[in-house]
């Protein structure tokens, strides 16, 4: 049985969003600034909002 990767990204976040919002998130994640995936885009947006406060 494979082990889980050892990293700091081991928490799971589940959020329900509308299909329209999901499409917007996927478009946003395609920008090189956000790393190419919806997960990385959300992670970067949360970190940016935290730093702004």
C-alpha positions, 0 to 999 in steps of 0.5 A: 500500500502506498504512503501519503506524500509527506508535505504541508499540503495534507488538509482537505478543503471541500466547497460547493460552487456553481458550474458558472463559478467552477468555469471561472475558477478553471479559467483563472487557474490557466493563468501562469500566475496561479500554477495551472490547477484550481487547487493551486489557484485557491491556495494562492488566493487564500494566501494573498488574502491573508497577507493583505490583512 
